[in-house]
Amino acid sequence: QVQLVESGGGLVQPGDSLTLSCVDSRRTFPNYHMGWFRQAPGKEREFVTAISVSGTITRYADSVKGRFTISRDNAKNTVYLQMNSLKPEDTAVYYCAAARLYSGISQTSDRYDYWGQGTQVTVSS
C-alpha cells in the first residue's frame, strides 16, 4: 500500500527549473511535517528541505537555500519542491517523507516515518 508518491522528475539543463510533487494518500497528511531528501549515486541520502504541518516553518540545506522552495497544500495532501537554478550537483533521486508531529521539523532521515519511492532528477548539459 503505497502512501507517498513523488512525480515531476526528469532531465534538465543547468540553470533550468523543475517542480516536484508528492501526493500523500493518507488522511492524516495535515498532521505530519513533510520533508524532501535526495541521494546521489555513491553518496548517502541527504536532507534537502522540510516544512511544518501548517506550512509556516521551513528548513533548507545550505546547498539549496535561495534556489529551492518547499510548500504544501493540505487540501490536496500534496507537498511541492520548486527547484530553480539547477546545478549538475543537484542530480539525485529525490524522496519525500513524512514525520509525526512530535518529531519536529527534522533534518535527520530516521525521524521520518513514511517515504516515497523517489523520483530521478538529472541536471546535465
N, C-alpha and C positions, 0 to 999 in steps of 0.2 A: 504494500500500500504506500505509493509514493505520495509524499506530503508537500515537498518543496520542489518546484520545477523552474529552472532558470531558462532563459531564452535571450536572444539578441547578440550572441557572439558571432564572430566572423573574422575575415581577413581585411585589414585596413592598412593604409599607408601612414607613415609618421606624420603627426600633425592633425590627423583626422579625429573625428568624434564618433562615439558609439554609446548606445544606451542599452544596458542590460535590465531585464525584468526578472522578478522571481515571484511566482504565484504560490501562495500557501493554501492548501485545500482544507486546513483545519479551521474550525470555527473560532478557535482561541487565538488566532493571529494577533488581534489587537492587544493581547495581554503579554506579548513577547517582544523583547528587544530583538532587533534584527541586525545581522552583520554580513559583510562580504569579506571573503578571504580569497587568496589566489595561490596557485602552486605552479611554478615554472619547472621545466624538465631538470631533474637532478638537484632540485632545491626543496627545502622544507616549505610546508604551507605557511603563508604569512598573512597577517592581518592587513586589511585594506581600509575598512571603514565600518562604522556601526551607528545605529540610530535608536533612540529610546522609543518606548511604546507610544508616546504622544507625538513623536517626531520633532520635539523641541530641542533635544540634545543630540549632538552628533560628535563623533570622534573620527579622526583621519590619521593614517600613517603619514609620516613626514614626506615620504616619496610621492604621495599623490595629492598632498594638500595644495589647494588652489587650482587643481586640474579636475579632480573628481568631485561629484556631489551625490550624496545619498538622500533619498526621500522615500516616503511611504504613503500609501493610500489605504487606510484601514477599511474603507467601504468596499474596496476591491481586493482586499487581502493580498496586496502587492507591494513589494519594495523594489525600488529602482536604483540603478547606479549609472549616472551620467558621467561619461569619461570624455574629457576634452584634451586636446594637445597630446595625443597618444604618442608614446615612445616605444622603440623596439624592446626596451626592458620591461614594458608592461605586458609583454607576451606571456600568457599563462592560462591555465584553466581557472576560471572564476567560479567560486561556490558561494551560495547564500546559506545562511544559517540562522537558527532561532534560539534565543536564550530566555529561560524563565525570568520573571520579573526580579526575583531575589538575586540573580547572578550579576545584575548590574550591566552597564554598557561596557562589556569586556573586550579587551584586545587579545584574550587568550582563547584558543580554539577549544580547550577542554571545558570551557564554561558554556558552550553551546550544545543543545540537546538534539536538534534536528538539522539535517544537512540536505542540500540538493545534490543532484548528480553531477553538476558542473557544466559550464559552457566554455568552449575554447575561444580565446581572443588572441589573434596573431597580428602583430604590428610589424610590417615589413615593406620595404620598397621594392 
